[in-house]
C-alpha cells in the first residue's frame, strides 16, 4: 500500500486524481493540497510514499517545491505544459503526466511507483540482512555466491579451499578455514576439528568423538578434534537438560 499525496491548485484536477486513486487498491489517498505550502505541512504529518504534484501553482511551483525537500518521496509531476518535462526528470521525477490525464496513463505511472517501492524494499531488506549478519559472499565458479547462515550445515577445509555444505547443495571456494571462520558468528557456528566447522543448529547428535548432522537426508559424521573437544562439550553442557 502506497500513501499518496495529491497537489494541484485546480479543484477539478484534484477530483480526477482522487477518482483514479480510489480505483487502485494499492493506493491510499492521505490528503489533497491546493498549493506547495499545504503540501509541505502534509509531508510533516503523513508518511507519504508518492506525490502527484502540479508544476504551475501560485507562490511556489512544483519543481521549486521539490528542490526544497531533503528526502522527497517518489514524485510524479502533472502539468498542462510539455516543456517542463526535462526539468522534472532532472529532479529524478518518477514520471511526468500531461493534462488532461487519462486513466491508462495514470495507471502506467502508478505501476512504475509500485515497482520502485518494491525495489526499495528489497534493497532495504538486503542492507538489513548485511547489517544483521544473515549471510556472506564467497567466490565460486568465477562469481560471488551468497551463502545464508541458516542454510549452512558444516564447512570442510581441504588445503587452500573449503567446501561449504548447505541444505541445497555444496559450494567450493578458494580460501582458508581461518579466513572463513572469521566471517561466521560464533554463537551459531563452532570449530570442532582443524578441518571442520559445524552449524550448531544442524547438530543432530554427539556420539563420543563424532558429531552427527543430516546432509541431503542422510546422517553424516564429523570428527571432533581433541583440541576442540572441551569447547564443544562445554557448550553442550550449558544447553543440556
C-alpha angles and dihedrals in degrees: 000000000000120000107224133202120193121201125187136131091221113082092204091056089051090050091053093049092046091051091051093046093052090057093060116074093202092063130075120189109221100176147348117225130189097201144012094264091059090045091053091055091045091055089055092052101040137048096237122191101175135024127196099204129188114219103207106062134138121263095010130020121229091247093052090046093056089051089061094056118095095196107016121190120234108302131207111186119215123196145142091230119080093195091076094065097093093051090050094053090046085066091054092254113180093225145341121229121198117213132273085052117208120212090239092057091043091052091051090056091047092052089053089052093049091050091048092049091050090049091050090049092052091048090049091051090048092052090046090051091051092049094046092046100239095147146002137205130243130182114248132155090005093301139085111259123197116230118196113213089221091060098052116103100173142330124229123199120215112178107288098356137052136215115223109203110206135178089255098041144292134308122198116203133176106241141092128273089239095057092046093046089057090061094054123090106243092218090065104034137043133194104231099169136011086258101037140063117180132201104239094218090054095058107113097179145342117226116180107298095350134086117209121213132167115246118183091339096310131098115256122194120214121192122241112222117223091237091057100037098090094049092050095046092047087057092047092051091053089056098040121113 
